[in-house]
Amino acid sequence: MRCLKAHKLLSPYMDGELHPAKREALESHLKECDGCRAEFESLQKLQALFGHTEKYSAPYGFATRVTAAAGARSKGRAALAPWFVKLAEAALFALIISAGVLSGDFLSGRLMPDNAASLTSSLSLEIFDPAPPESLGGVYLAMMEESHER
C-alpha cells in the first residue's frame, strides 16, 4: 500500500469503518512505514483530546435557525446565477447574429456579380453540361421530352 492511500484510510480506520481486507493492509503498512505510523499516532492523540472535552447541548431551535439561515443564503446566490446565465445567453445570441449578418454582407459583396446580365447568365441552365444519355438523368430527360411531344 502506498502512503497516500494509507493517509486516506486512517480516519475510516479509526472509526472502525474499514473492510477487513483494507484494515489488514493498512495495519501491515503502519508496521512498516514510520511516517504513516507517526501520522496515525498524532491523529489518535487528537481524537483523545477531543474525546475528553466537555459536551454542551445546543439551545432549543438552534438547528432550525442554522438550516433556515443556510437556505436563505443559498437562495440569494441561486437568484443571481440564473440572471447571469440569461445575460450571457443573450450576449452570445447577439454575437452569433451579428457575425452572421456581417459575414453575409461580406460574402454577398464578394460573390455576387455587379451587373444584372452576368447574374442572369449565372442562373441559366445552359452552363450545365448535358446529362449523358445512358445515365439515369439522361433517361429521365428523354422520357420527359417524349411525354411533352405527344
N, C-alpha and C positions, 0 to 999 in steps of 0.2 A: 504494500500500500504506500502511496506517495503522501508526503506531508500535507499537501494542500487538501487532499481528500480527508485525511485524518483530522485536520482542523475543522472541517465542515461537520464531521461526525461527533465531535467532542460534546457539544451541547445535547444532542439527542441521546448520547451515551449516558450522560449524567442524569438525564430524566428517565432513563430506562425504556426508551422508545425504539432502540435498535433491534433489528432482526438478529437472531443468534449468530448467524454466519458473519455478519458485519461486525457484531460485537467481538467475536473471537479474533477477527482480522485486526481490528483496532487495538485490542489488548496486546496482541503479539507485536504490533508496530510500536506501541508505547513502551514495551520492554526493550526494544532495540534502539529507539530514537530518543536521544537525550533532550532535544529541542521540543519535541511534541510532548514528552513527559513533563517538562518544565511548564509548558503552556497549560497542560491538564491540571497540574498541581496548583497553579495560580487561579484557574477557574474554580477549583474546589475550595480554595481559601475565600474567594469572592462569594461563592454560594454560601459558605458557612457564615460570613459576615452578614449577608442579607437574611439568612435564616434565623439569626438571633436578634433581629431588630424588633422593636415594639410595633404591634399592629394596631391600626386605628380604623374605626369604621367611618364610612363616608356619611355625610349628613343626608337626611331624607330628601329625595328628589334630585340628588346630585347627578346621577347617571342620566336622568331625563333632561336636565338642563344642558349637560355636555353634549348629548345627542342632538338636541334642538339647535344649539349654537353651531355645531359642525354642519348640520343640514342647511342652516341659513347661510353659512359661509360658502358652501359648495353651490348653492343656488345663485349667489351673486356672480361667481365665476362662470357658471353654466349659462347665465343670461348674456354675458359678454361674448362667449365663444360663438354662438350662432350669428350674432350681429357681425362679428369679424369675418366669419366664413361667408356670409351673404355678400359682404362688401368685396371680398376677394373674388368671389364668383362673378359678380357684376363687372369688376375691373378686367378680369380675364375675358369675359364675353365681349366687352367693348374693344379690347385689344385685338381679338380674333376678327371681329367685324371690320375694324379699321384696316387691319392687314389685308383682308380680302378685298376691300374697296380700293386700296392703294395699289395692290398687285394687279387687280383687274384693269384699273386705269392705265397702269404702266404697260401691261401686255396688249391692251387694245390699241394703244398708240403705236406700238411697235409692230404688231402683227396685221392690223387692218390696212388695206391699201388706201391711198389718198384720194383717188378718183373713182367715180361710180362705175366706169366702164370696166376697169380691172376687177371690181367687186363682182359684177355680173358674170364676167368670164371665169372667175374663180368658183362661182356657184354652178356653172354649166356642167352638164353630164358629159360633154364632149371631151373633157380632159381625161376621162377614164378609158382604159383600154377595153376593147370589146371582149366579151366572155368567149372563150374557146367553145366551138360547137359541141365537143364531146364532154364538156364539164356540166355539172348539174345546173349551173346558172345559164349556160348556153341552151340546154334542153328546155329549160323553163321559158326563156325568151322566145325560142322557136314555137313553142306551144301557144304562147300569148299572141304572137304575130298571126298564127293560123286562125285563132279564135276571133281576132279583130277583122280579118279579111272576109269572113263569112257574112 
